[in-house]
């Protein structure tokens, strides 16, 4: 008798045949009309043979597959791997692939592999510890070295910890699936803490980028003639990826960016990015002060900072979109534009030799002569996955004191930043890439923002600077401390960049409630949801009066934000947000419930425990506060913040 997890495999196989699945999220162009249905990538292959061939071998096509002898690359021949005292066995039972390990209850058992994630450079395996939940096991297969290894290095989380493989941070549905599937919706239920996902197909299929294809296929079968549905392109699709740089780049960013979702699952291709996601700004612990990659941020936030993005470069300028391979090998991908011949699409380029020792000062074709070595620093994530920063920076070793990385000493690890500064000054004596940089201000502001307000506002007002940098400057201010600063921020509420508008809203909280509402009223009806939600959050403490127009707009924007929180209710961090908002609104009971839910998901959230203990004490429940502190210390023995509460 097969265990319950095998039913998950059967259900996934059934889901891949749901080619009539209709995405529920409508984009603005076809609001009020039902979007086309998905038809599946096999239907696209009937006409688009060459691009389908390129796609089938790509990381996109193999982002999520079902387990069989073709897709599973790992050693399941009764292999054993030990890590941190935990023994894992990888074995077969006929056609079934099994992983024997400790479950949530600490008992060892063999779990069916119900899905496979990725093909290169690593492959992870999906397990279903209980019906309605799929988890990513964190011992992965290193494809090149053909070995098992721990994705998170020395991290060994015991059962019950949020970072255990059964915990919320390893949830496939919550953290991964929407970028590994097409037409995905996770359908999470908080009361049962389970999922009932639906999708058009597993893997990133044609319709994940081009939109559901039933109208396009119908038009093609009519010989390419006839009208399409209202709001669709001339080819019967929901998006024209060739229409503009932004239509392509922002569609890629739906997965290739670190962001917070405002919808469940995949937005309909063609939906404005800022109606579906709030991108992560250049925050401490995520990006270095200069904006280069630190934590796993994918490519989007980096690319938005680049001069290449500002000049109209697209993802497909360098990457063939169907195979996802680079368009040329080595430096040739760069010299298609950066050369004496240039590229007519980008007339502002300086025409000169870049791929030569007169520019890179390195002999031959070794690592030092590669464009990416200097202009795209590389960092490794998930243990073995080396990824390059896509902000395409000129090396700035003079910024090393801010904690920002130095491309020169990445390779010359025996040298100092001072050595690199001298070398660059000697080799490029007239370079304009020196002097003031936002990294210096950001690094200082992360330590003491109040002393950097004027400099941060200067950055925010710099229209030649990328929007994500300007928005980060506003976020670092926190809240403006004086009237003159507030007036400068108010001017940015009508900025052309939605990231700047949204960040500006958050800085005005010190203004009196009535004035704040007046200032932020236009943003409550902004065309883009990320801006509306930011304005709503800045007005949480503002009372509403039923019936008036501005109050109706505020209520609608708050409702949107609350809906987004509800859709992310499977994230422990969402309940921290809910708790903080409830405190702002002085709804202490709701705040207590939210912090309780956060620690139920992740008992190691010390900040949430601290709030629970303090709130219960403030509400007069001394005994409840004492019990909560005991519970918190049991889950987090020795935590300084909790020990401090014990001494109070």
VEXDREN-2710 file (C-alpha; in Angstrom, 1 decimal):
% VEXDREN-2710
k/r/px/py/pz
1/UNK/0.0/0.0/0.0
2/UNK/1.5/3.3/-1.1
3/UNK/1.8/6.1/1.5
4/UNK/-0.3/9.2/1.2
5/UNK/2.5/11.2/-0.5
6/UNK/2.1/9.0/-3.6
7/UNK/-1.3/10.6/-4.1
8/UNK/0.4/13.9/-4.4
9/UNK/2.3/12.5/-7.5
10/UNK/-1.0/11.4/-9.0
11/UNK/-2.6/14.8/-8.3
12/UNK/0.4/16.6/-10.0
13/UNK/0.1/14.4/-13.0
14/UNK/-3.6/15.3/-13.2
15/UNK/-2.8/19.0/-12.8
16/UNK/-0.5/19.0/-15.8
17/UNK/-3.4/18.1/-18.0
18/UNK/-5.6/21.0/-16.8
19/UNK/-4.9/22.9/-20.0
20/UNK/-8.2/24.7/-19.6
21/UNK/-7.2/26.3/-16.3
22/UNK/-8.1/30.0/-16.3
23/UNK/-6.0/32.4/-14.4
24/UNK/-8.1/34.4/-11.9
25/UNK/-6.0/37.5/-11.7
26/UNK/-7.0/39.9/-14.5
27/UNK/-4.7/42.5/-15.9
28/UNK/-5.9/46.0/-16.5
29/UNK/-6.1/45.6/-20.2
30/UNK/-8.8/42.9/-20.0
31/UNK/-10.5/43.9/-16.7
32/UNK/-14.1/42.8/-16.8
33/UNK/-13.4/40.1/-19.4
34/UNK/-12.3/36.5/-18.9
35/UNK/-8.7/36.0/-20.0
36/UNK/-7.9/33.2/-22.5
37/UNK/-7.4/29.7/-21.2
38/UNK/-4.0/27.9/-21.0
39/UNK/-3.4/25.3/-23.7
40/UNK/-0.1/23.9/-22.5
41/UNK/3.4/24.0/-24.0
42/UNK/2.7/21.0/-26.3
43/UNK/0.1/23.0/-28.2
44/UNK/2.7/25.7/-28.8
45/UNK/5.2/23.2/-30.1
46/UNK/2.9/22.4/-33.0
47/UNK/4.0/25.6/-34.8
48/UNK/7.0/26.8/-32.8
49/UNK/9.3/23.9/-33.3
50/UNK/12.7/25.5/-33.1
51/UNK/12.0/27.6/-30.0
52/UNK/10.4/24.6/-28.3
53/UNK/13.5/22.5/-29.0
54/UNK/15.6/25.2/-27.4
55/UNK/13.2/25.5/-24.4
56/UNK/12.9/21.8/-23.7
57/UNK/16.5/21.5/-22.5
58/UNK/16.4/24.8/-20.5
59/UNK/16.4/25.4/-16.8
60/UNK/13.0/26.9/-17.2
61/UNK/11.4/23.7/-18.8
62/UNK/13.1/21.6/-16.1
63/UNK/12.4/23.9/-13.1
64/UNK/9.9/21.4/-11.8
65/UNK/9.5/17.8/-13.0
66/UNK/7.9/14.6/-11.8
67/UNK/10.3/11.9/-10.5
68/UNK/11.3/9.2/-12.9
69/UNK/14.5/7.6/-14.3
70/UNK/15.0/10.5/-16.7
71/UNK/14.5/13.4/-14.4
72/UNK/16.1/12.2/-11.1
73/UNK/19.9/12.8/-11.3
74/UNK/20.8/12.0/-7.7
75/UNK/22.1/8.7/-6.4
76/UNK/19.2/6.8/-4.9
77/UNK/21.0/3.4/-4.9
78/UNK/20.7/3.1/-1.1
79/UNK/23.1/6.1/-0.7
80/UNK/23.7/7.4/2.8
81/UNK/24.7/11.0/3.8
82/UNK/25.5/12.2/7.3
83/UNK/25.3/15.8/8.3
84/UNK/25.4/17.3/11.7
85/UNK/24.5/14.0/13.3
86/UNK/21.6/13.4/11.0
87/UNK/21.6/10.4/8.7
88/UNK/19.7/10.5/5.4
89/UNK/19.2/7.5/3.1
90/UNK/18.3/7.8/-0.5
91/UNK/16.7/4.6/-1.9
92/UNK/14.4/3.1/-4.5
93/UNK/11.3/0.9/-4.2
94/UNK/10.5/-0.1/-7.8
95/UNK/9.6/3.1/-9.7
96/UNK/9.4/5.1/-6.4
97/UNK/12.3/7.3/-5.1
98/UNK/12.4/7.6/-1.3
99/UNK/14.3/9.7/1.2
100/UNK/14.5/8.3/4.7
101/UNK/14.9/11.0/7.4
102/UNK/13.5/12.5/10.6
103/UNK/10.0/14.0/10.3
104/UNK/8.4/16.8/12.3
105/UNK/7.8/14.3/15.2
106/UNK/11.5/13.3/15.2
107/UNK/10.7/9.8/14.0
108/UNK/12.5/8.3/11.0
109/UNK/10.5/7.2/8.0
110/UNK/10.9/7.0/4.3
111/UNK/9.1/9.7/2.3
112/UNK/8.2/9.5/-1.3
113/UNK/9.9/12.0/-3.6
114/UNK/6.9/13.7/-5.2
115/UNK/8.7/16.3/-7.3
116/UNK/12.1/17.3/-8.6
117/UNK/13.4/20.9/-8.6
118/UNK/16.0/22.0/-11.1
119/UNK/18.7/20.3/-13.2
120/UNK/21.8/22.5/-12.8
121/UNK/24.0/23.2/-10.9
122/UNK/22.0/21.4/-8.2
123/UNK/18.9/19.3/-7.9
124/UNK/16.5/19.3/-4.9
125/UNK/13.8/16.8/-4.1
126/UNK/10.2/17.5/-2.9
127/UNK/8.6/15.5/-0.1
128/UNK/5.1/15.5/1.3
129/UNK/5.2/15.0/5.0
130/UNK/1.4/15.2/5.2
131/UNK/-1.5/15.8/2.8
132/UNK/-1.8/19.3/1.6
133/UNK/1.9/20.2/2.1
134/UNK/5.0/19.8/0.0
135/UNK/8.4/20.6/1.4
136/UNK/11.9/21.0/-0.1
137/UNK/14.4/18.6/1.4
138/UNK/17.7/20.5/2.2
139/UNK/20.2/17.8/1.3
140/UNK/20.6/18.3/-2.4
141/UNK/22.4/16.7/-5.3
142/UNK/25.5/18.4/-6.7
143/UNK/25.1/17.7/-10.4
144/UNK/28.7/18.4/-11.5
145/UNK/30.5/16.7/-8.6
146/UNK/27.9/13.9/-8.4
147/UNK/27.6/14.1/-4.6
148/UNK/25.0/14.8/-1.9
149/UNK/25.6/18.0/0.1
150/UNK/23.8/20.3/2.6
151/UNK/22.3/23.3/0.8
152/UNK/22.5/25.5/3.9
153/UNK/26.0/24.6/5.0
154/UNK/26.4/24.1/8.8
155/UNK/22.8/24.8/9.5
156/UNK/21.2/21.8/11.2
157/UNK/17.7/22.6/12.5
158/UNK/15.9/20.1/14.8
159/UNK/12.3/19.1/14.3
160/UNK/10.0/21.9/15.3
161/UNK/12.4/24.6/14.2
162/UNK/11.2/26.9/11.5
163/UNK/14.2/26.0/9.4
164/UNK/13.8/22.2/9.7
165/UNK/12.9/20.7/6.3
166/UNK/9.3/20.4/7.5
167/UNK/9.2/24.0/8.6
168/UNK/7.6/27.1/6.9
169/UNK/10.9/28.3/5.4
170/UNK/11.2/25.1/3.4
171/UNK/7.6/25.1/2.1
172/UNK/7.6/24.5/-1.7
173/UNK/4.1/26.0/-2.1
174/UNK/4.9/29.2/-0.1
175/UNK/8.5/29.8/-1.1
176/UNK/9.2/28.3/-4.5
177/UNK/6.4/26.8/-6.6
178/UNK/5.1/29.9/-8.3
179/UNK/8.4/30.5/-10.1
180/UNK/8.7/26.8/-11.0
181/UNK/5.2/26.4/-12.6
182/UNK/2.9/28.0/-15.1
183/UNK/-0.5/29.5/-14.1
184/UNK/0.1/28.6/-10.4
185/UNK/-2.1/29.4/-7.5
186/UNK/-1.3/28.0/-4.1
187/UNK/-4.8/28.3/-2.4
188/UNK/-3.5/28.3/1.2
189/UNK/-5.9/27.7/4.1
190/UNK/-4.7/29.2/7.4
191/UNK/-7.2/27.2/9.6
192/UNK/-5.8/23.9/8.2
193/UNK/-2.3/25.2/7.4
194/UNK/-2.5/23.4/4.1
195/UNK/-2.5/24.0/0.4
196/UNK/-4.7/23.0/-2.5
197/UNK/-2.6/24.2/-5.4
198/UNK/-3.8/24.5/-9.0
199/UNK/-1.6/25.2/-12.1
200/UNK/-1.7/24.9/-15.9
201/UNK/1.6/22.9/-16.0
202/UNK/4.6/22.2/-13.8
203/UNK/7.8/23.8/-15.1
204/UNK/8.1/27.3/-16.6
205/UNK/6.2/26.8/-19.9
206/UNK/5.6/29.0/-22.8
207/UNK/2.5/30.6/-21.2
208/UNK/4.4/31.5/-18.1
209/UNK/6.0/34.4/-20.1
210/UNK/3.7/34.8/-23.1
211/UNK/0.4/34.4/-21.3
212/UNK/-2.4/31.8/-21.8
213/UNK/-2.6/30.9/-25.4
214/UNK/-6.1/29.7/-26.3
215/UNK/-7.0/32.9/-28.2
216/UNK/-3.6/32.8/-30.0
217/UNK/-4.0/29.2/-31.0
218/UNK/-7.6/29.8/-32.3
219/UNK/-6.3/32.8/-34.3
220/UNK/-3.5/30.7/-35.8
221/UNK/-5.9/28.0/-36.8
222/UNK/-7.9/30.6/-38.6
223/UNK/-4.8/31.5/-40.7
224/UNK/-3.7/34.3/-38.4
225/UNK/-6.7/36.5/-39.2
226/UNK/-9.7/37.7/-37.3
227/UNK/-10.2/39.8/-34.2
228/UNK/-9.0/38.7/-30.8
229/UNK/-10.5/39.2/-27.4
230/UNK/-10.7/42.8/-26.1
231/UNK/-7.4/43.8/-24.4
232/UNK/-5.3/41.2/-26.1
233/UNK/-2.4/41.9/-28.5
234/UNK/-2.7/41.5/-32.2
235/UNK/-1.5/38.0/-31.8
236/UNK/-4.1/37.1/-29.2
237/UNK/-1.8/37.1/-26.2
238/UNK/-2.0/39.1/-22.9
239/UNK/1.5/40.6/-23.4
240/UNK/3.7/41.7/-26.3
241/UNK/7.2/41.0/-25.0
242/UNK/8.7/42.8/-27.9
243/UNK/6.7/46.0/-27.4
244/UNK/9.2/47.7/-25.1
245/UNK/12.2/47.1/-22.9
246/UNK/9.9/47.4/-19.8
247/UNK/7.4/44.9/-21.0
248/UNK/10.1/42.3/-21.3
249/UNK/12.3/43.2/-18.3
250/UNK/9.5/43.5/-15.8
251/UNK/8.0/40.2/-17.0
252/UNK/11.3/38.5/-16.3
253/UNK/11.5/40.2/-12.9
254/UNK/8.3/38.5/-11.8
255/UNK/10.5/35.6/-10.9
256/UNK/14.0/37.0/-11.2
257/UNK/13.8/39.5/-8.3
258/UNK/13.5/39.4/-4.6
259/UNK/10.0/40.7/-3.9
260/UNK/6.9/40.6/-1.8
261/UNK/3.8/39.3/-3.6
262/UNK/0.4/41.1/-3.6
263/UNK/-1.4/38.3/-5.4
264/UNK/-1.7/34.6/-5.0
265/UNK/0.6/32.8/-7.4
266/UNK/1.4/33.9/-10.9
267/UNK/0.0/37.2/-12.1
268/UNK/-1.3/37.1/-15.7
269/UNK/1.6/38.0/-18.0
270/UNK/1.1/41.6/-18.9
271/UNK/0.0/42.6/-15.4
272/UNK/2.2/45.6/-14.3
273/UNK/4.9/44.3/-12.0
274/UNK/4.1/47.0/-9.5
275/UNK/0.5/45.8/-9.4
276/UNK/1.6/42.3/-8.4
277/UNK/4.8/42.8/-6.4
278/UNK/6.8/45.1/-4.1
279/UNK/10.4/44.7/-5.0
280/UNK/13.0/44.5/-2.2
281/UNK/15.0/47.7/-1.9
282/UNK/18.7/47.8/-1.2
283/UNK/18.4/46.8/2.4
284/UNK/21.0/45.9/5.0
285/UNK/21.6/42.2/5.0
286/UNK/20.3/41.9/1.5
287/UNK/22.5/44.2/-0.5
288/UNK/25.9/45.8/0.2
289/UNK/25.9/49.6/0.7
290/UNK/26.8/50.2/-2.9
291/UNK/23.9/48.0/-4.0
292/UNK/25.9/44.9/-5.1
293/UNK/24.6/41.5/-4.2
294/UNK/24.9/40.2/-0.6
295/UNK/22.1/37.8/0.1
296/UNK/20.2/35.8/-2.5
297/UNK/18.4/38.6/-4.5
298/UNK/18.4/37.1/-8.0
299/UNK/19.1/39.5/-10.9
300/UNK/16.3/42.0/-11.0
301/UNK/17.2/44.5/-8.2
302/UNK/20.8/44.6/-9.5
303/UNK/19.8/45.2/-13.1
304/UNK/17.5/48.0/-12.3
305/UNK/20.5/49.9/-10.8
306/UNK/22.6/49.5/-14.0
307/UNK/23.4/52.0/-16.7
308/UNK/22.5/49.2/-19.2
309/UNK/19.0/49.2/-17.9
310/UNK/18.8/53.0/-18.1
311/UNK/20.0/52.9/-21.7
312/UNK/17.3/50.3/-22.8
313/UNK/19.2/47.0/-22.7
314/UNK/16.9/44.0/-22.3
315/UNK/17.4/40.6/-20.8
316/UNK/17.2/39.1/-24.3
317/UNK/20.0/41.4/-25.4
318/UNK/22.4/39.0/-23.7
319/UNK/20.3/35.9/-23.0
320/UNK/18.5/33.8/-25.7
321/UNK/15.1/33.8/-24.0
322/UNK/14.0/30.2/-24.9
323/UNK/17.2/28.3/-24.1
324/UNK/18.2/30.9/-21.5
325/UNK/21.8/30.5/-22.7
326/UNK/24.1/33.5/-23.3
327/UNK/24.0/34.7/-26.9
328/UNK/27.7/34.3/-27.2
329/UNK/30.6/32.8/-25.4
330/UNK/33.0/34.7/-23.0
331/UNK/33.6/38.3/-23.8
332/UNK/31.8/38.1/-27.1
333/UNK/28.5/38.6/-25.3
334/UNK/29.8/42.0/-24.2
335/UNK/31.6/43.0/-27.4
336/UNK/28.4/42.7/-29.4
337/UNK/27.9/46.3/-28.1
338/UNK/31.2/47.3/-26.3
339/UNK/33.6/47.4/-29.2
340/UNK/34.9/49.8/-31.9
341/UNK/32.0/48.8/-34.0
342/UNK/29.4/49.5/-31.3
343/UNK/25.8/48.7/-31.7
344/UNK/23.3/50.9/-33.5
345/UNK/20.6/50.2/-31.0
346/UNK/22.7/52.0/-28.3
347/UNK/24.3/55.1/-30.0
348/UNK/25.6/56.6/-26.8
349/UNK/28.3/53.9/-26.4
350/UNK/31.9/54.9/-26.6
351/UNK/33.5/53.2/-29.6
352/UNK/36.8/51.6/-28.4
353/UNK/38.6/48.4/-27.8
354/UNK/37.4/46.8/-24.5
355/UNK/38.4/43.2/-25.1
356/UNK/42.2/43.8/-25.0
357/UNK/45.0/44.4/-22.6
358/UNK/44.9/48.1/-23.2
359/UNK/41.6/48.1/-21.3
360/UNK/41.7/45.1/-18.9
361/UNK/45.5/45.0/-18.4
362/UNK/45.5/41.2/-18.2
363/UNK/47.3/38.9/-20.6
364/UNK/45.7/36.1/-22.6
365/UNK/42.1/34.9/-22.1
366/UNK/42.4/34.0/-18.4
367/UNK/40.0/35.1/-15.6
368/UNK/41.5/38.5/-15.4
369/UNK/40.7/39.2/-19.0
370/UNK/37.1/38.4/-18.7
371/UNK/34.6/41.3/-18.6
372/UNK/32.6/39.6/-15.9
373/UNK/35.5/39.3/-13.5
374/UNK/35.7/43.1/-13.1
375/UNK/32.1/44.2/-13.9
376/UNK/29.9/41.4/-12.5
377/UNK/31.2/40.1/-9.1
378/UNK/30.3/36.5/-8.4
379/UNK/28.9/35.1/-5.2
380/UNK/27.8/31.6/-4.3
381/UNK/24.4/30.7/-3.0
382/UNK/22.8/27.4/-2.0
383/UNK/26.3/26.0/-1.4
384/UNK/27.4/25.7/-5.0
385/UNK/25.2/28.0/-7.2
386/UNK/27.6/30.8/-8.4
387/UNK/25.6/33.9/-9.5
388/UNK/26.8/37.2/-10.9
389/UNK/25.7/40.7/-10.0
390/UNK/23.8/42.3/-12.8
391/UNK/24.4/45.9/-12.0
392/UNK/27.5/45.9/-14.3
393/UNK/29.7/48.1/-12.0
394/UNK/33.0/49.7/-12.6
395/UNK/35.3/48.5/-9.8
396/UNK/35.4/50.9/-6.9
397/UNK/38.0/49.7/-4.4
398/UNK/37.7/53.1/-2.7
399/UNK/34.3/52.0/-1.4
400/UNK/35.8/49.1/0.5
401/UNK/35.6/51.0/3.8
402/UNK/31.8/51.0/3.5
403/UNK/31.8/47.2/3.5
404/UNK/31.1/47.0/-0.2
405/UNK/32.9/44.3/-2.2
406/UNK/36.0/45.0/-4.3
407/UNK/36.2/43.2/-7.6
408/UNK/40.0/43.6/-7.7
409/UNK/40.7/41.8/-4.5
410/UNK/38.1/39.1/-5.3
411/UNK/40.8/37.8/-7.6
412/UNK/43.9/39.4/-6.1
413/UNK/43.1/38.1/-2.6
414/UNK/46.6/38.8/-1.3
415/UNK/46.3/42.5/-2.0
416/UNK/44.6/45.3/-0.2
417/UNK/42.0/47.8/-1.3
418/UNK/44.7/50.6/-1.1
419/UNK/46.8/48.6/-3.6
420/UNK/43.8/48.4/-6.0
421/UNK/43.1/52.1/-5.6
422/UNK/46.6/52.9/-6.6
423/UNK/46.6/50.5/-9.6
424/UNK/43.4/51.9/-11.0
425/UNK/44.6/55.5/-10.6
426/UNK/47.7/54.6/-12.5
427/UNK/46.0/52.7/-15.3
428/UNK/42.9/55.0/-15.6
429/UNK/44.2/58.4/-14.6
430/UNK/41.3/60.4/-16.1
431/UNK/38.5/58.0/-15.0
432/UNK/35.3/59.7/-13.9
433/UNK/34.4/56.7/-11.7
434/UNK/35.7/58.2/-8.5
435/UNK/34.5/60.6/-5.9
436/UNK/31.1/60.7/-4.2
437/UNK/28.9/57.6/-4.3
438/UNK/25.7/56.7/-2.5
439/UNK/27.4/53.7/-0.8
440/UNK/29.2/56.1/1.6
441/UNK/25.9/57.7/2.6
442/UNK/24.0/54.4/2.8
443/UNK/26.7/52.8/5.0
444/UNK/26.6/55.8/7.4
445/UNK/22.8/55.9/7.4
446/UNK/22.5/52.2/8.3
447/UNK/24.4/53.1/11.5
448/UNK/22.8/56.5/12.2
449/UNK/20.1/57.6/9.8
450/UNK/19.3/60.9/11.6
451/UNK/22.7/62.3/10.7
452/UNK/22.3/61.5/7.0
453/UNK/18.8/62.9/6.2
454/UNK/20.0/65.8/4.0
455/UNK/22.4/63.6/2.0
456/UNK/19.7/60.9/1.6
457/UNK/17.3/63.5/0.3
458/UNK/19.8/64.7/-2.2
459/UNK/20.1/61.1/-3.5
460/UNK/16.3/60.7/-3.6
461/UNK/16.0/63.9/-5.6
462/UNK/18.7/62.8/-8.1
463/UNK/16.7/62.1/-11.3
464/UNK/19.8/60.7/-13.0
465/UNK/20.0/58.0/-10.4
466/UNK/18.0/54.7/-10.7
467/UNK/14.6/54.6/-9.0
468/UNK/15.6/51.7/-6.7
469/UNK/18.5/53.6/-5.3
470/UNK/16.4/56.8/-4.8
471/UNK/13.7/54.8/-3.1
472/UNK/16.3/53.1/-0.8
473/UNK/17.5/56.6/0.2
474/UNK/14.0/57.5/1.3
475/UNK/13.5/54.2/3.2
476/UNK/16.7/54.8/5.0
477/UNK/15.5/58.2/6.2
478/UNK/12.8/56.3/8.1
479/UNK/10.6/59.3/8.9
480/UNK/11.4/62.9/8.2
481/UNK/12.2/64.9/11.3
482/UNK/11.5/68.5/10.3
483/UNK/9.1/70.5/8.1
484/UNK/11.7/71.5/5.5
485/UNK/12.6/67.8/4.9
486/UNK/8.9/66.9/4.8
487/UNK/8.3/69.5/2.0
488/UNK/11.2/68.0/0.0
489/UNK/9.7/64.5/0.3
490/UNK/6.2/65.8/-0.6
491/UNK/7.5/66.8/-4.0
492/UNK/8.6/63.2/-4.6
493/UNK/5.0/61.9/-4.1
494/UNK/4.4/62.7/-7.8
495/UNK/7.6/61.2/-9.1
496/UNK/7.4/59.2/-12.3
497/UNK/9.0/56.1/-10.6
498/UNK/6.5/54.1/-8.5
499/UNK/9.3/52.9/-6.2
500/UNK/10.0/56.5/-5.3
501/UNK/6.4/57.4/-4.8
502/UNK/5.8/54.4/-2.5
503/UNK/9.0/55.0/-0.5
504/UNK/8.2/58.7/-0.1
505/UNK/4.8/57.9/1.4
506/UNK/6.4/56.0/4.3
507/UNK/8.6/58.9/5.4
508/UNK/5.7/61.3/6.2
509/UNK/4.3/59.5/9.3
510/UNK/5.3/62.3/11.7
511/UNK/2.9/64.7/10.0
512/UNK/-0.4/65.4/11.7
513/UNK/-3.0/62.8/10.6
514/UNK/-5.2/65.3/8.7
515/UNK/-2.3/66.8/6.8
516/UNK/-0.8/63.4/6.1
517/UNK/-4.2/62.2/4.6
518/UNK/-4.3/65.3/2.5
519/UNK/-0.8/64.9/1.2
520/UNK/-1.2/61.1/0.5
521/UNK/-4.7/61.3/-0.9
522/UNK/-3.6/61.2/-4.5
523/UNK/-1.5/58.0/-3.8
524/UNK/-4.5/56.2/-2.5
525/UNK/-5.8/56.2/-6.0
526/UNK/-2.5/55.7/-7.7
527/UNK/-2.6/53.5/-10.9
528/UNK/-0.2/51.0/-9.2
529/UNK/-1.1/48.8/-6.3
530/UNK/2.3/48.9/-4.6
531/UNK/2.0/52.7/-4.3
532/UNK/-1.6/52.5/-3.0
533/UNK/-0.6/49.9/-0.4
534/UNK/2.4/52.0/0.7
535/UNK/0.1/55.0/1.2
536/UNK/-2.4/52.9/3.2
537/UNK/0.3/51.7/5.5
538/UNK/1.4/55.3/6.2
539/UNK/-2.2/56.1/7.2
540/UNK/-2.9/53.1/9.5
541/UNK/-3.5/55.4/12.5
542/UNK/-5.8/57.8/10.6
543/UNK/-9.5/57.5/11.5
544/UNK/-12.0/57.1/8.7
545/UNK/-15.4/58.7/8.4
546/UNK/-17.8/56.6/6.4
547/UNK/-19.1/58.1/3.2
548/UNK/-16.6/60.8/2.3
549/UNK/-14.5/60.3/-0.9
550/UNK/-11.0/60.4/0.6
551/UNK/-12.1/58.0/3.3
552/UNK/-13.5/55.6/0.7
553/UNK/-10.2/55.7/-1.1
554/UNK/-8.3/55.0/2.1
555/UNK/-10.7/52.1/3.0
556/UNK/-10.2/50.6/-0.5
557/UNK/-6.4/50.9/-0.3
558/UNK/-6.4/49.4/3.2
559/UNK/-8.6/46.5/2.0
560/UNK/-6.1/45.8/-0.8
561/UNK/-3.2/45.7/1.7
562/UNK/-5.2/43.5/4.1
563/UNK/-6.0/41.1/1.2
564/UNK/-2.3/40.9/0.3
565/UNK/-1.5/40.0/3.9
566/UNK/-4.2/37.4/4.0
567/UNK/-2.7/35.8/0.9
568/UNK/0.7/35.6/2.6
569/UNK/-0.7/34.2/5.8
570/UNK/1.6/31.1/5.4
571/UNK/4.6/33.3/6.0
572/UNK/5.7/33.8/9.7
573/UNK/7.0/37.3/8.7
574/UNK/3.5/38.3/7.5
575/UNK/2.2/37.9/11.0
576/UNK/4.9/40.1/12.3
577/UNK/3.6/42.7/9.9
578/UNK/0.1/42.2/11.0
579/UNK/1.1/42.5/14.6
580/UNK/3.0/45.7/14.0
581/UNK/0.1/47.2/12.1
582/UNK/-2.3/46.2/14.9
583/UNK/-0.1/48.0/17.4
584/UNK/-0.2/51.1/15.3
585/UNK/-4.0/51.0/15.3
586/UNK/-3.9/50.2/19.1
587/UNK/-5.7/46.9/18.5
588/UNK/-3.7/45.1/21.2
589/UNK/-5.7/41.9/21.1
590/UNK/-5.2/41.5/17.3
591/UNK/-1.5/42.2/17.8
592/UNK/-1.2/39.5/20.4
593/UNK/-3.0/37.0/18.1
594/UNK/-0.7/37.9/15.2
595/UNK/2.5/37.5/17.2
596/UNK/1.2/34.2/18.6
597/UNK/0.6/32.9/15.1
598/UNK/4.1/34.0/14.1
599/UNK/5.8/31.9/16.9
600/UNK/3.4/29.0/16.1
601/UNK/5.0/28.9/12.7
602/UNK/8.5/29.7/13.8
603/UNK/9.2/29.3/17.6
604/UNK/12.6/30.9/17.0
605/UNK/11.2/34.3/16.3
606/UNK/12.5/36.0/19.5
607/UNK/11.2/39.4/18.5
608/UNK/7.6/38.0/18.4
609/UNK/8.0/36.3/21.7
610/UNK/9.3/39.6/23.2
611/UNK/6.2/41.4/22.0
612/UNK/3.9/38.7/23.4
613/UNK/5.5/38.8/26.8
614/UNK/5.4/42.6/26.9
615/UNK/1.8/42.9/25.6
616/UNK/0.4/40.4/28.1
617/UNK/2.1/42.2/30.9
618/UNK/0.8/45.6/29.7
619/UNK/-2.7/44.2/29.4
620/UNK/-2.6/43.0/33.1
621/UNK/-2.1/39.3/32.4
622/UNK/1.0/38.8/34.6
623/UNK/0.6/35.0/34.8
624/UNK/0.1/34.7/31.0
625/UNK/3.2/36.8/30.5
626/UNK/5.2/34.6/32.8
627/UNK/4.1/31.4/31.0
628/UNK/4.8/32.9/27.6
629/UNK/8.3/33.8/28.7
630/UNK/8.9/30.3/29.9
631/UNK/7.7/28.9/26.6
632/UNK/9.9/31.4/24.7
633/UNK/13.0/30.4/26.7
634/UNK/12.3/26.7/26.2
635/UNK/12.3/27.3/22.4
636/UNK/15.2/29.7/22.6
637/UNK/17.4/29.0/25.6
638/UNK/19.9/31.7/26.4
639/UNK/18.4/34.3/24.0
640/UNK/19.6/37.6/25.5
641/UNK/16.4/39.6/24.7
642/UNK/14.4/37.0/26.6
643/UNK/16.8/36.8/29.5
644/UNK/16.5/40.5/29.8
645/UNK/12.8/40.2/30.2
646/UNK/13.3/37.6/32.9
647/UNK/15.3/40.1/34.9
648/UNK/12.6/42.8/34.7
END
